[in-house]
Amino acid sequence: MRPIRALELRLGALQAASFTSHGMYLPFFPLWLQSKAVPPTLIGLVVAIPIVVRILATAPLLSLADRSFGARRLLLVSHLGQLVGFPLFLLTENNSIVIIALVALVAVAQSCVIPGNDLVSTNAVQQYPGLNYGRIRGMGSAAFFVTNIVGGYLVGAFGADVVILALTAIPLLGIAATLIVVPREVHASSGQGEAGEGHPTPKLSAILWLVLIAGAATQGSHGALNAFASIYWRSIGFSDAAIGYFWASAVIAEILVFLFLGRAVGRGSGTGLIMIGSAAAVIRFTAMSLQPGAEIMVVLQAMHSLSFAATHIGTMAALTALAPLQARGRAQGIYGSLAALTIAVSTVISGLIYSEAGAAVFAAMAPLGAIGLVLALAVAQLQKAQPQRAGSGG
């Protein structure tokens, strides 16, 4: 047990290093843009650029992990790209075109870090069945949560430029974690040294495609939540402190579900967890549109543990069980691109709906959860009629 626990901690550190960067970037990079007098319309464009990049870049970049380039080199280059890219923001002199170009370049480096970490983690879980993926991934969520809090204090004490300084330094953690945690053999085992070197890349099964679409659809149902929940809560009279508690309850519940259900990765297809997560999304966002009180809202936010975390665990379990070994990186990348696409579309649509219908925007997200549920049910039926061997992909 001790070696397994030590490996979990190392893999968790790999996740934590990356989520520390995202915990600083997502909430605070827009504040840095604002401090440079970037107009709100341009801030909206800049914030959208990484989503577009993830749609386009994640799948082809993660495919490199199936080849001789490997997951280790891919992660190192990604962290190095951020290490080089972020300091350049301090030299932009508020040039909007330069800022847009730098955001796009840094977004390419960012796009494959988290799915690359998941690829390394799920490969390790399959190789060492005693590992608990949930504990590994939960360390990433915990790091994100802590960075949100620490980042707020740093910005308050030192100003917005500290965001860029932190985003420049944090990739050093990612590089160190990758060098320590991801051995040179990982890229060979994830790709078997075959794909792309004279051997055809294995196809992904129809069942796996359905699972990936189901997971991505349910994750896309969070678009309105991410974009308008805080705005909506403030508009109906909740204090900023209450809003903070709403978000905190979601992250805490998410971490708990990762801890308790994470062993599903490597032990099944994950279809049942996707069903649970998709059904929770339907219930959660329908109920949010009814303007419940604070107590119920905390419960609905805690359901993030199901609509997001259970869906994510189920999808990782499916990738581990159903993706061919020589196409594991490609499958992980396709899921990342699909999830980014559904979130981007749902976020854009939610902007149109919120301006006209207010809280009804959350109910408008429920059909995406329903799509995920229907597809997961279809997969369950197909698996009964056509059982597959784990990792066969066929």
N, C-alpha and C positions, 0 to 999 in steps of 0.2 A: 504493500500500500504506500509506503513512503516514496519510492521512485515515481509512482503514478501521481501522487499528490504534488511532488516537486515539479513534474512535467505540467500538471494543471496550472500551477503557479506561474511557470515560465510562459506558457501559452496565454494565460490571463494577462501577464505583463505586456505581451505583444499587442493584445486587444486594447489594453488600457492606454498604451502609448499613443495609439491612433485616435482613440476616442477623446483623449485629452486635447488633441489638435482640433477635432470637430467641436468639442465643448467650448473652445475659445472662438472658433471661426463663426459658427452659426449665429450665436446671439450678439457677438460684439463686432464682427467685421463691418456690418452695416453702420454701426456707431462711428467707426473710423471714417467710412465714406462720408457720413454726415458732417464730421468734424472738418473735412476738406472741402466743404461747401458743394458737394456733389448734389445736384437737384434730386428730389424724390423720384421723379420719373426715371432718371438714369439709375438710381439705386435699385429700383425694381428690375430694370434690365440686367444690372450687374448680378443681382441675387439669382436671377433666372439662368444665367450663363452656365454655372456648374451643373444644373439639372440637365440642360441640353447636352453638355459635354458627356455626362454619365450615360445618356441615352445612346450617344454615338460611339463612345470610346470604350465603355466597360467590357463589352463582349469581345472585341478584337484584342484588347490588351490582356484580358485574362486567358485568352487562347494561348498566349505566349507561355503560360505556366505548363501547358501540356507538351511543350517542345523543349529543346535543350536549353532554352533561355531560363526556364524554371521559375518557380514561385519566389525563391530567395532573391535572385537578381531583380525580379520585377518589383518586389517590395523595396529593395535597396535603392533602385533607380527612382522609384516614386517618392520616397522620403528625401532623397538627394535633390529631386526637382523642386520640392517645397523649400528645402534649405537654401537653394540658390534663388528661387523665385520671389519669396516673400520680402527679403530686404530691398528688392528693387522698387517696391511700393513707396519706400521713403524717398526715392529719387524722382518720383513722377512729376513733382511740381504742379499737382492738381490737374494734369492733362487727362481729360476724360478718355480720349482714344487710347492712350498708353495704359490707363487703368483697366479698360475693357480687355485689351490685349493680354495684359499680365494675368487678369482673373481667368481668362480662357486657358492660358498656358498652365497656371497653377492647378486649375480644375482637372486638366488631363492627368497631372501627377496624383491628385487626390482621388480620382475616380476608381482606381483599382486597389486602394489600400485596404478598406474594410472588407470588400469581397475577397481580396487576396488573403487577408487574415482568416476569414471564415474557411477558405479553401485549405489552408494549412491546418486549421483546427479540426475540421471534419476529417481530413486525411489521417490526422493523428488519432482521432477517436476510432476510426475504422481499424487502424493498425494496433491500437492499445484499447481494447473494449472496456477496460476499467475506468477510462477517462469520462468525466462528466462535462459535456459541451456547455451545459447551462452555467456551471460555475466559471468556466472559461469566459464565456460571452458576458456573463453578469459583471465581471470585473471591468469590462468596457463600459457598461451602463453606469456603474458606480463612478468610474473616472470622469465620465461626461457630466454627471450630477455634481461632483466635487468641483470640477473646473468651472461650471456655471457660477458657482458661489464665489470661488476664489477670483475668477475673472472680473466679477462685479466689483469686488474690493480693489483690485489692481487698477481698473479703469477709473474708479472714483478717486484713488490716491495719486495716480501718475498721469492721467489723461489718456486720450484715445490712441496715441502712438505706441503705448505699451502693448496694444493688441498685436501690432506688426512685429514688435520685438519678441513677444511670446511665441507667435506663430513661426518665427525664424528659429527659435531655440528648440521648440518641442520636437521637430523632426529628428533632432539628435537622439532623443529617446527612442524614436522608431527605428533608427539605424542601429543603435546599440541592441535593442530588443531583437531585431531581425538577425543580427550577427550571432547573438547568443542562443536564440531559440530555434531558428530555422537552419538545420544542418544542410550541407551541400547536397545530401542525398534526397532531400525532400522533393526537389524539382524532378529528380529522376523517378521517384516513386509516384508522383502525381501524374507524370506523363509517361512513365515507363520507358523514356528515351526513344519512343517509337514514332508517335504522331508527328507528322510534318517532316519526317526523315525517310521518305521513300515508302511509307506505309499510309494507307488512307485513314483519315480521321473517322472514328466510329460515329454513327448517327445516334441522335437522341431518340428514344422511343416516344411514341404518341402519348403514352401514359405520362411520361415525365414532362412533356410539353404541356399537357393539361394541368399538371400539378404546378408548374412554374407560372402559368397564366392565372391559376386560382390564387396562388400566393400573392402575385403582383396586383391582381384586382383588389384583394382585401387590403393590402398595404396602401393602394391608391385611395381607398375610402377615407384616409386620414388627411387628405388635401385641405378640406375646409377647416378641419381642426387646427392644423398647423398655421394656416393663413389668417383665420378670423376668430378663433376661440377667445383670445385675450381681448380683442376689440369688442366682441359681442358681450363678454362678461362685464366689461367696464360699462358698456352702454346700458345694461340693465341694473346697474348699481352696485356691483361687487367691487370691493376695494382692491387696490393693488396687492395688499397682503394676502387677501383671500385668493386672488388669481395665482399668486405664488404657491400657495398651499395646493391649489388644484393641480398645477403642473408637478409639484413635488410628489403628490400622492400617486400620480401616474408612473413616475420613474421608480419609486420605491416598490410599488406593486409589480412593475415589470421585472425588477431585479429578483424579487421573491419567486416569481414564476420561472425565471431562468434557473434559479437554484433548485427548485423542486421538480421541474419537468424536463430539465436539460438532458437527462439520461435517455430520452427518447431518440436522440441522434445516435445512430449506430445500432439501434435495436428495433427498427421497424420502418415502415414507409412514411410515417408522419401524417397520413391522410386524416386520421381522426382529430389530430390537433388543428389542422387547417379547418376542418368542419367547425370545431369549437370556436376558433378565432373568427371565422367568417360570420357565424351566427351571432357572436358577441358584437361584431361591428354593426350588424343590422339593428340589434336591440339598442346598443349604445347611442348611435347617431340619430335614430328615430326618437329616443327619449330626450336627447339633448335639444331637439327642435321644439319641445313642449315647454321650455323655460322652467325647469325644475328649480327648487331651492338649493341652498348651499350644501345641505347634507346629502341630498341625492346626487348633486353634481360631483361631490367627492367620490361617491360610489361609481358613477359613470366614468370618471377619470381613472379610477382604479381598474376599470375594465380594459384599460390600455394593456394590462398584463395579458389579456386574452386576444383582443383584436390585433395588437402588434406582436407581443412576445410569443404567444402560443402559435400564431401563424408563422412567425419567423422560425421557431424551433421545428415546426412541422415541415416547412420547406427545406430546411437544412437536413432534416432526417431523410426526406425524399431524395435530395441530391446525393446524399451519402449512399443510400440504398439502391438507387436506380440509374445513376449516371455511370457510363463506362469509365474505367480508370483512365484511359487515354484521352477522354473528353471531359474530365471533371472541371478543369479550369474554364473551358468553353461554356459548360452548363451553368457554372457559377456566374460567369460574365453575362450570359443571356438573361439570367434572372435579375441581375443588377440593372441591366438596360430596360427590361420590361417594367420593373418596379419604378424606375425613374420616369419612364414614359407615362405610366398610369397616374403617378403623383403629379407630374407636370400638367397633364390634361385636366385632372380633377381640380387642381389649384386654379387654373385659368377659368374653368367653368364656374367654380365656386365664387370667383370675383364677380362674374356676371350675375349670378343668382343672388348673392348677398346684397348687392346694391338695390335689387328689386324686391326681395322677399325676406331679408333678415335671417332670423333663426331657422327658417325653412331650409336654408342651405345645408344644414347638417342632415336632415332627412333625405336630401337629394343625394347624399353620399351612400345611403343605405343600400341602394341597388348594386353598388360595386361589391359590398359584402355578400349580397345575395348571389351574385355571379360566382364569387369564390366558393360559396357553399354548394351551389348546384354542380360546379365542376368537380369539387372534391367528392361529392356523392357519386358522380359519374365514374370517377377514378376508382372509388371503392368497389363499384359493381364490376368494372373492367378487371380489377385485380382478383376478384373472386372467380371470374370466368377464365382469366389468363394469368395465373400466378407467375411471378418472376423471381429469378434468383437475384439476391442483393448484389448490386454492382454490375449486373450484366448489361443493363441499359436496353435490353431488347424485349 
